[in-house]
Amino acid sequence: MHVRLTPIGGDKVEGVDVVRELMRIEEKLEHIEKLLYELLEAEESYAIMKLSEKSLKDFLEDEPDIYGSLN
């Protein structure tokens, strides 16, 4: 992302332009922060599901196979 703070062909920046650019940057950072939070939340959910899957698998492996002995 490239932000141009100086007008084309000029050396001075109007104070209003800088404030406007900073507000745009702040909005983009807030959006990125929201996306990162959603990503971390999804990763956390995935980790919990994998842990549950492993725990259930370990539990079921220790249980006798009652359905296989019916045939």
WORADA-V620176 format. One record per pair of residues at least 24 apart in sequence whose ideal C-beta (glycine too) atoms are under 10 Angstrom apart, sorted by sequence separation. I is the first residue (numbers start at 1). J is the second residue. D is the distance in Angstrom with one decimal. If there is no record, write none. Layout:
# WORADA-V620176
I/J/D  I/J/D
This chain:
# WORADA-V620176
1/25/8.4  3/28/9.5  1/28/7.2  1/32/9.9
